[in-house]
Amino acid sequence: MASGSDRNPIIIGGLPSQVPDFDPEETQEWLDSLDAAVDERGRERARYLMLRLIERAREKRVAVPEMRSTDYVNTIATKDEPFFPGNEEIERKVLNATRWNAAVMVSRAQRPGIGVGGHIATFASSASLYDVGFNHFFRGKDQGDGGDQIFFQGHASPGVYARAYLLDRLSEGQLDAFRQEKSKAPDGLSSYPHPRLMPDFWEFPTVSMGLGPLGAIYQARMNRYMEARGIADTSKSHVWAYLGDGEMDEPESLGQLSIAAREGLDNLTFVVNCNLQRLDGPVRGNGKIMQELESQFRGAGWNVIKLVWDRSWDPLLAQDRDGILVNKLNTTPDGQFQTYATETGAYIREHFFGDDHRLRAMVENMTDDQILHLGRGGHDHKKIYAAYAAAKAHKGQPTVILAQTVKGWTLGPNFEGRNATHQMKKLTVEDLKGFRDRLHLPIPDKDLEDGLPPYYHPGRDSEEIQYMHDRRKGLGGYVPTRVVRAEPLKLPDDKAYAGAKKGSGQQKIATTMAFVRVLKDLMRDKEIGKRFVPIAPDEYRTFGMDAFFPSAKIYNPLGQQYESVDRELLLAYKESPTGQMLHDGITEAGCTASLIAAGSAYATHGEPLIPVYVFYSMFGFQRTGDQFWQMADQLARGFVLGATAGRTTLTGEGLQHADGHSQLLASTNPACVAYDPAYGYEIAHIVKDGLRRMYGENAEDIFYYLTVYNEPILHPAEPADVDAEGILKGLHRVKPGEKGEHSAQILASGVAVPWAVEAQQILADEWNVKADVWSATSWNELRRDAVEIEEHNLLHPEEEQRVPYVTRKLQGAEGPKIAVSDWMRAVPDQIARWVPGTYQSLGADGFGFADTRGAARRFFHIDAQSIVLSVLTELAKEGKVDRSLLKQAIDRYQLLDVTAADAGEAGGDA
């Protein structure tokens, strides 16, 4: 062998390199010992010795690198398993009843004339994982706090319903109303965990896969944030997220592991149900998904507990002196383990144990049936309890439990481990009989042969049902349960908004800054100021919110352990364990998860938080629209600010930053109240009303989306006769026309209102047209009002027909109506159906690009001069002006030449 001096001094694989050897003789003795172990006892024995040395080194707190993955066996040794405090026999009976009812509920949902679908294989594989949690770990809310937060795997919802039925939380009629939410109202059960559809039952929506794990991480972090700031005592709350191994392929599932480790979220446990199957086949047929996930979680800094085998493997592993069995487990791919789950004991004996005489000897005294029932760890209550207890006891890191199961477990040979099991929904009579026998349930054959298979309940006074109630009573109540204990907030009066209503005087500011000034005043309020949670993805300075750093500070559980480079500046970067601002880095997905967790704190912990999430508008509904839907489902509340909005307003950034459609995307979310304000006083009214609707008496489960811009403009003071109703409804007149022979109406939103005012002046001075300018603060709300009224009129023809607000508002307004905005035309076109008279829209349809604001607006023909042309065009169509004027206007303003446009206001990030 090579001597120490001949070795390459650079040691790879995570071990220290370039470290001088101060005792080469001692080093050589250790190396010689290892060589001897390999030569005399083989590589397997040497490997075992090395692993034991690493284990002992960690016990002695010697800093050695983490291994990326460990052997394909249980992390917790049998000798280290704690006492199991439950009655396993009773718990097995409870679980068998739950398994049966879950499968029967889905099977009955396929009855003729219904056929609404459902999933049974996912819960069948994870049933024990949930049952141990329900019986021993999940804390309820009866003690007045938030209890535990449990993110149930969406496809396992039938099992949660089935357990609730045994506890008399749901009736048999409700189980039969699974996925029939309207036709069987009010008994209908939602397909998956949907709080909006079942607001007293579910807490967290999880079926858009990948959002559950992301949401769980930020929920655990929000718990720590609320405790650090003294808002709620969340010290007893633990977050549990139940996930699938196939689900972990979603980028969102693994994308934020680092923040959980970085902040030491030991109040968080992931339980990954590793049944080795996706929806159509194996997750890693040629590989080993548990090993892969272990490497990823370990690398991210998580505590990893592998739960691979049940107790029937313990005697075999105990006699594996040479490591041959462990080696076989390590090298067998997942696809083969899936096959073993569907084969006979004889097949397993031949193909798994048969290729080595030492393996064959291990099982020579076992029957084929015993070999067949060598099971997976995720079905063993005692092993699961040990893993959960270890996760709860672990400090300083989040924990992931990787639990191997069989998809479709106990459902019979037609279901277990089959590639198609996820889509299989109906049990035949023979399937039901085999399933019943497997579960040892006293259901006679005739009940399975005639009509629909029955539900099973052992009786309210039975030992197992009383056991279930006692366990939940001891853990603080039933789960899942969603409770809203929060009281309405005492909201600020008009004084808090006085600054915004004064206007900006001679100073030009963007609407982003106008909003920030309102927020700053609100955060000073003694009643609700501390409840605001500013959130931004690494752009606080862009939005002019760095002024908050010195006072509100940035939340960091470790505080600021360094001297900030800008510490001598007035607006220095300040981090604090009690900081108010969430500065999550460049992660819109992470910020939105924080928004959701904060926005639902009123229900989760009974303490309202008011999240204010500010971001580049292009990276909101377009990038994280799925999470905004999740936010709506979770009944979260708060303010969402799409800053740097508009297709032409963020100069220089180009196509991927030029948002001309987020208002349209926002309109698709029923819980989203979207506004596009032009002036500070409008923002004041909108924010005040938003606080009232979301946090006042009779609070609504909605959230507000405001698009704000980075173009500085002069903000007028609020007029004495301000139309507050119009601002909130979506349309109010901001400047009547003063002179002109012909009339027109210009409807503009956001940054386009100043263009409309300029066009109004040009029309009056040069074309003898009197145009009124209207601020359309919300095209979306105008449309929503009109749609609701149309539906009412459709279904109540005998009543006096109602008139939409936009129709009433513009009734009698003379002349054509021209709509303009920095959005694509589809945004203002939402109201076209209900606008009386002639209606035409201008918009920024197409891709954005980098240029001056003036050039971009001339290109899209939405600038003041283009508005003038549009008004003249519509007047010409009505015969009010000669068509020759149109060519004159085009030539006069050089509307076909983008270089002829004034460059417009430059700069203005905020």
Secondary structure by P-SEA (a helix, b strand, c coil): cccccccccccccccccccccccaaaaaaaaaaaaaaaacccaaaaaaaaaaaaaaaaaaccbbbbbcccccccccccccccccccaaaaaaaaaaaaaaaaaaaaaaaaccccccccccaaaaaaaaaaaaaaaccccccccccccbbbbccccaaaaaaaaaaaaccccaaaaaaccccccccccccccccccccccccccccccccaaaaaaaaaaaaaaaaaaaacccccccbbbbbbbbccccccccccccaaaaaaaccccbbbbbbcccccccccccccccaaaaaaaaaaaaccccccccccccaaaaaaacccaaaaaaaacccaaaaaaaaaccaaaaacccccccaaaaaacccccaaaaaacccccccaaaaaaaaaaaaacccbbbbbbbbbbccccccccccccccccccccccaaaaaaaaaaacccccaaaaacccbbbbbcccccaaaaaaaaaaaaacccccbbbbccccccccccccccccccccccccccaaaaaaaaaaaaaacccccccbbbbbcccccccccccccccccbbbcccccccccccccccccccccccccccccccaaaaaaaaaaaaaccccccbbbbbbbbccccccccccaaaaaaaaaabbbbbbbbcccccccccccccccccccaaaaaaacccccccccccaaaaaaaaaaaaaaccccccccbbbbbbbbcbbbbbbccccccaaaaaaaccccccccccccbbbbbbbcccaaaaaaaaaaaaaacccbbbbbbbcccaaaaaaaaaaaaaaaaacccccccccaaaaaacccccbbbbbcccccccccccccccccbbbbbccccccccccaaaaaaaacccaaaaaaaaaaaaaaaccccaaaaaaaaaaaccccccccccccccccc
